[in-house]
Amino acid sequence: MAASPATVNGYKSILDSLTTAVLVLQDNLKIQYLNPAAESLFETSMTRSQGQPFADSLVDSEDALKTLYAALENGQSYTRREAEFLLPSGARLTVDYSVTPISLDPTELLIEIQPRDRLLRISREEDIISQQETTRILVRGMAHEIKNPLGGIRGAAQLLDRELSDEDQREYTQVIIDEADRLRSLVDRMLGPHKALQLAPTNVHEVLERVRTLLEAESKGRVIFCRDYDPSLPELIGDKEQLIQAFLNIARNAMEAAFENQTGQTNSEPPTITFRTRALRQFTIGHRRYRLVCRVDIIDNGPGIPPDLLQNIFYPMISGRASGTGLGLSITQSIIGQHHGLVECESEPGQTDFIIFLPLEENS
């Protein structure tokens, strides 16, 4: 028995209350209905979308449209995994969706959509956090094995230095002592900050403004700094000085990358760094879901990070620059991790975006 349009409209209040995105397509594959979850997912409204071709949202439209028309003809349901949809903003969205023909006259299609981007991101973040923990254990073990014999070498060099009366020979022992001190300092930097966090209510915009002021002084006006702040962000519980160091490491790398892009080029864009803040609600970092999270983007217009390097940039001693130590980003990730946050990076030629997530609620 076919359901009447009135019967379907009677279920509208139920569809509106679902957290699953639901669309209804007419037999010409134009959008007839979106529930609020679909409006949020597609960043549009029912008024704007009603009557629009569904093909405008499909990336692989030719194959997908053939399958949709086949479902109208034979009345068979089907599911597609990890399909890509194109949002009105131009962004792409990875989803799973199920298509169910509705027995009306004419037949319509009900589409249930489950976004995959969030699940894929959570899985990627869990891998990042696991890698960070493994790296921390490895670095701490290696530091212990290095510092013990290093202390013995330094001590022996000091004893030898006291026994020598020839100044030329003592010069060599001083070299040993200085190099042992340099290696010890390097190992300490690899371990990152070792003092306890001084937690207090902290305004993230004050932190970013301090970083901007420092870099403006270093760049002597050669860099354009753009600010796109969300003034509604509340304070977070954090160590202000440590956060300044974390953001400064990223922003200084961004500034140097922006300079690299300008070197040897004519009519290129001036070096530009953008600081952006946004609030994210009901956001998951690792295994934990937070009611409110601060997202900070530090964006530069440099040459970008090579794909083969992008996955490893947070490991110690990994650097894309000949003059880099490879410790800045590792230290940043450690500091942000202590604040229960996470750092990610997205890069392409002309734009590199370091994304920092920090929970805006106190952690026990």
DRENZAMAR-511315 format. One line per field, with one value per residue (C-alpha): residue in three letters; x, y, z; residue number from 1. Coordinates in steps of 0.5 Angstrom, whole numbers, plus 500, padded with zeros to 3 digits. Example, Ala and Ser with C-alpha at 12.3 -4.5 7.8 and 13.67 -1.06 7.14 Angstrom:
<nodes>
res <- [ALA,SER]
u <- [525,527]
v <- [491,498]
w <- [516,514]
n <- [1,2]
</nodes>
This chain:
<nodes>
res <- [MET,ALA,ALA,SER,PRO,ALA,THR,VAL,ASN,GLY,TYR,LYS,SER,ILE,LEU,ASP,SER,LEU,THR,THR,ALA,VAL,LEU,VAL,LEU,GLN,ASP,ASN,LEU,LYS,ILE,GLN,TYR,LEU,ASN,PRO,ALA,ALA,GLU,SER,LEU,PHE,GLU,THR,SER,MET,THR,ARG,SER,GLN,GLY,GLN,PRO,PHE,ALA,ASP,SER,LEU,VAL,ASP,SER,GLU,ASP,ALA,LEU,LYS,THR,LEU,TYR,ALA,ALA,LEU,GLU,ASN,GLY,GLN,SER,TYR,THR,ARG,ARG,GLU,ALA,GLU,PHE,LEU,LEU,PRO,SER,GLY,ALA,ARG,LEU,THR,VAL,ASP,TYR,SER,VAL,THR,PRO,ILE,SER,LEU,ASP,PRO,THR,GLU,LEU,LEU,ILE,GLU,ILE,GLN,PRO,ARG,ASP,ARG,LEU,LEU,ARG,ILE,SER,ARG,GLU,GLU,ASP,ILE,ILE,SER,GLN,GLN,GLU,THR,THR,ARG,ILE,LEU,VAL,ARG,GLY,MET,ALA,HIS,GLU,ILE,LYS,ASN,PRO,LEU,GLY,GLY,ILE,ARG,GLY,ALA,ALA,GLN,LEU,LEU,ASP,ARG,GLU,LEU,SER,ASP,GLU,ASP,GLN,ARG,GLU,TYR,THR,GLN,VAL,ILE,ILE,ASP,GLU,ALA,ASP,ARG,LEU,ARG,SER,LEU,VAL,ASP,ARG,MET,LEU,GLY,PRO,HIS,LYS,ALA,LEU,GLN,LEU,ALA,PRO,THR,ASN,VAL,HIS,GLU,VAL,LEU,GLU,ARG,VAL,ARG,THR,LEU,LEU,GLU,ALA,GLU,SER,LYS,GLY,ARG,VAL,ILE,PHE,CYS,ARG,ASP,TYR,ASP,PRO,SER,LEU,PRO,GLU,LEU,ILE,GLY,ASP,LYS,GLU,GLN,LEU,ILE,GLN,ALA,PHE,LEU,ASN,ILE,ALA,ARG,ASN,ALA,MET,GLU,ALA,ALA,PHE,GLU,ASN,GLN,THR,GLY,GLN,THR,ASN,SER,GLU,PRO,PRO,THR,ILE,THR,PHE,ARG,THR,ARG,ALA,LEU,ARG,GLN,PHE,THR,ILE,GLY,HIS,ARG,ARG,TYR,ARG,LEU,VAL,CYS,ARG,VAL,ASP,ILE,ILE,ASP,ASN,GLY,PRO,GLY,ILE,PRO,PRO,ASP,LEU,LEU,GLN,ASN,ILE,PHE,TYR,PRO,MET,ILE,SER,GLY,ARG,ALA,SER,GLY,THR,GLY,LEU,GLY,LEU,SER,ILE,THR,GLN,SER,ILE,ILE,GLY,GLN,HIS,HIS,GLY,LEU,VAL,GLU,CYS,GLU,SER,GLU,PRO,GLY,GLN,THR,ASP,PHE,ILE,ILE,PHE,LEU,PRO,LEU,GLU,GLU,ASN,SER]
u <- [500,503,504,501,504,500,503,510,509,506,513,517,517,520,525,527,529,534,541,542,542,536,534,528,529,524,523,527,533,531,532,525,526,532,532,536,542,542,542,548,552,551,552,545,538,532,529,536,536,529,528,536,539,542,547,550,553,556,563,563,556,556,556,552,546,546,545,540,536,536,534,528,526,527,526,532,536,543,549,555,561,566,563,565,560,561,559,556,563,567,569,569,566,567,560,557,550,544,538,531,526,519,513,509,507,511,517,522,528,530,537,541,548,553,559,566,570,569,571,577,579,578,582,588,588,588,594,598,597,599,606,607,607,611,616,616,618,623,626,626,630,635,636,638,642,646,646,649,656,656,656,662,666,665,667,673,675,675,679,684,684,686,692,695,700,700,695,695,693,688,685,683,680,676,673,671,667,664,662,659,655,652,650,647,643,641,638,634,631,629,626,622,619,621,618,610,605,603,596,591,586,589,586,589,588,593,598,597,598,605,607,605,609,615,615,614,620,624,622,622,616,617,612,604,600,593,588,582,579,573,572,567,572,572,579,582,586,593,600,601,609,609,603,607,613,609,605,612,615,610,609,617,617,611,615,621,617,614,621,623,617,619,627,629,621,619,612,610,606,609,610,604,602,594,592,585,581,574,570,568,562,562,569,573,580,583,578,575,569,569,563,567,574,579,581,587,590,597,597,603,603,610,612,609,611,613,608,613,616,609,607,614,615,613,618,625,630,626,626,625,630,638,638,633,634,628,626,621,615,616,617,610,607,609,607,600,599,600,594,590,590,593,597,595,598,595,600,600,604,602,599,601,596,598,591,592,586,585,580,576,575,579,582,583]
v <- [500,507,512,519,525,527,521,523,530,527,524,531,532,526,527,534,531,526,527,523,528,526,528,527,527,528,523,529,528,535,536,536,536,537,536,540,535,536,543,543,538,542,549,551,552,548,555,555,548,546,545,545,539,534,533,540,536,530,530,523,526,521,514,517,519,513,509,514,513,506,506,510,505,498,500,497,500,501,504,508,508,514,518,525,531,538,544,550,553,549,545,537,532,525,521,514,515,510,511,508,509,511,508,515,517,519,515,519,517,518,519,518,521,519,524,520,526,526,519,519,525,522,516,520,524,517,515,522,521,514,516,522,517,512,518,521,514,513,520,519,512,515,521,517,512,519,523,518,516,524,526,521,524,531,529,525,531,536,531,531,538,539,535,538,544,545,550,548,541,544,547,540,538,544,543,536,539,544,539,535,541,542,535,535,542,538,532,537,540,534,532,539,543,539,544,543,547,554,553,559,563,565,569,566,572,575,569,570,578,577,572,577,583,579,577,584,586,580,581,589,590,585,581,582,580,578,577,574,573,570,575,571,566,565,564,557,554,554,556,562,562,555,557,563,558,553,558,562,556,555,562,563,557,560,567,563,559,566,569,563,563,571,569,570,571,577,580,575,576,579,574,574,570,570,568,566,563,560,556,549,546,538,537,530,531,524,519,525,529,537,541,547,547,553,552,556,557,559,560,562,563,560,554,549,542,536,531,526,530,532,526,526,534,533,528,530,532,532,539,542,547,546,551,548,544,540,541,547,543,537,542,545,538,536,543,543,535,537,542,536,539,537,540,538,541,542,544,545,550,557,556,552,551,549,548,547,545,547,545,551,547,545,538,534]
w <- [500,498,503,501,502,508,511,510,512,518,520,519,526,527,522,524,531,528,529,523,516,512,505,501,493,488,482,478,483,486,493,497,504,509,516,521,521,514,514,519,515,508,511,508,509,507,504,500,498,496,489,487,483,488,483,485,491,488,487,482,480,473,477,483,479,475,481,484,478,478,485,483,477,481,488,491,497,497,501,499,503,503,498,497,497,495,500,498,501,496,502,501,506,506,508,508,505,504,499,500,495,498,495,493,487,484,487,492,495,502,503,510,511,516,516,516,516,524,525,520,524,531,528,526,532,536,532,533,540,540,536,541,547,543,541,549,551,546,547,555,554,549,554,560,556,553,559,564,560,558,565,566,560,563,570,567,563,569,573,567,566,573,572,566,567,559,557,550,553,557,551,549,555,555,548,551,557,552,547,553,556,549,548,555,553,546,550,555,549,546,553,552,558,565,570,572,569,572,571,571,567,560,555,548,545,549,548,540,541,545,540,534,538,538,531,529,532,529,522,522,519,513,515,514,520,520,526,525,532,535,541,544,546,554,558,558,564,562,563,559,558,556,551,548,547,544,539,538,535,530,528,528,523,519,518,516,511,508,507,503,499,497,496,489,486,483,484,489,495,501,507,511,517,519,527,527,533,533,538,537,541,543,540,541,542,542,546,550,548,550,551,548,545,542,535,533,526,524,517,512,505,504,500,504,507,502,503,505,511,513,517,521,523,530,531,534,530,524,520,513,513,513,519,523,529,529,536,536,533,538,544,542,541,548,551,548,550,557,556,553,546,540,534,527,520,513,508,500,496,498,504,511,516,523,527,535,539,546,551,554,561,566,566,573]
n <- [1,2,3,4,5,6,7,8,9,10,11,12,13,14,15,16,17,18,19,20,21,22,23,24,25,26,27,28,29,30,31,32,33,34,35,36,37,38,39,40,41,42,43,44,45,46,47,48,49,50,51,52,53,54,55,56,57,58,59,60,61,62,63,64,65,66,67,68,69,70,71,72,73,74,75,76,77,78,79,80,81,82,83,84,85,86,87,88,89,90,91,92,93,94,95,96,97,98,99,100,101,102,103,104,105,106,107,108,109,110,111,112,113,114,115,116,117,118,119,120,121,122,123,124,125,126,127,128,129,130,131,132,133,134,135,136,137,138,139,140,141,142,143,144,145,146,147,148,149,150,151,152,153,154,155,156,157,158,159,160,161,162,163,164,165,166,167,168,169,170,171,172,173,174,175,176,177,178,179,180,181,182,183,184,185,186,187,188,189,190,191,192,193,194,195,196,197,198,199,200,201,202,203,204,205,206,207,208,209,210,211,212,213,214,215,216,217,218,219,220,221,222,223,224,225,226,227,228,229,230,231,232,233,234,235,236,237,238,239,240,241,242,243,244,245,246,247,248,249,250,251,252,253,254,255,256,257,258,259,260,261,262,263,264,265,266,267,268,269,270,271,272,273,274,275,276,277,278,279,280,281,282,283,284,285,286,287,288,289,290,291,292,293,294,295,296,297,298,299,300,301,302,303,304,305,306,307,308,309,310,311,312,313,314,315,316,317,318,319,320,321,322,323,324,325,326,327,328,329,330,331,332,333,334,335,336,337,338,339,340,341,342,343,344,345,346,347,348,349,350,351,352,353,354,355,356,357,358,359,360,361,362,363,364]
</nodes>
